[in-house]
Amino acid sequence: MRAAAALAAAVALVATATPAHAANGTIGQRETVCADDLYVRTAPNDGPWMGTLYRGQTFLVKGPKSGSYIYGFAYGHINANGWVADGWFC
C-alpha cells in the first residue's frame, strides 16, 4: 500500500510541475531572453560575435529569419541590430 501511495504522489508531482521553456521570437515583439547567455552576431549562422545578451534582457524581433537565426535589435549594453539564435525567448 505504501508503494502505491508513493507512486501516486510521484506521478502527481511530475504532472503538476511546469518546467521553464524557451520559445521562438515573434516578429514585431520585444522578447525577453530566457537563455543564460545569447550571442548577438553581425551575420546569421555563426557570424562574427558582437556581444552577449543575458537572461532577462530584451531583443526586438524584426525579422527576417535565416536558418535558426533571427534578426532584430538587442537592447541593453549592446543597443544595436544583430542576429541571435531563435528559440531562446520566454
N, C-alpha and C positions, 0 to 999 in steps of 0.2 A: 504494500500500500504506500509506503514512504517513497519508493522509487517512482511510482506512478504520479504522486503529487509533485515530486521534484521535477519530473519530466514535464508535467503540465505547466509548472511555474517557469521553467526554462523556455518553453515554447511561447508562453505569453510575453516574456521579456523580449525575446527576439522579434516577435510580431509587432510589438509596440515601439521598438527602437527605431528612430528615424535618423539614419546617418546623413551627414552633410554631403552634398554632391555638387559638382560644378556643372555649368550649362554653357551652351553656345551663346554668343553675343547676338543681340537683336539690332539690326541697322536702325540708327536714329536714337538709340537708347544709351544713356550714360550708365555703364555697368560697373559693378563692384568686383574687384579681383578676389577670388576665393583661394587661389594658389598661394603658397608661402612666398614665392617669388615668380615673376612673369617677365621674361626678357622682352624688351622692346627693340625692334630691329629696323634698319633702314630699308630692307627689302624682305619679301616673303621667303619662305623655305630656307631658313637658317642663314639669312643675310647678315651683314655686319651688325654687331651689337651696339646699341646707342644708350642703353640704360635699363633699369630694372624697376618694375612696379611691385609693390609688396601687398600682402593681404590687407584688404580694407581700402586700398587706393582705387581710383576710378579711371575708366577708359571710355571715351565716347566712340561708339562703334559707328563708323561712317560707311564702311564697305569700299571696295568690293572684297570678296573672299578669293583667296588664291590657295588652292590645296587645303591644308589645315590651318592656314593663317588668315587673319582678318585685319583690315586697315582702319585706323582711327586716330584719335587724339589722346595721348597719355597725359593725364593731369598730374599734379604734384610737382616733384623736383625736376621732372623731365620737361613737361609743358611743350610738347612737340608732337607732330604727326609721326606715326610709325606703324609697324606691323607687329602683331602678337599672335601666339598660338591660340586658336579659338578653342572654346570648351573649358575655360578656366574662370568663368564668372559665376557669381552667386545668384 
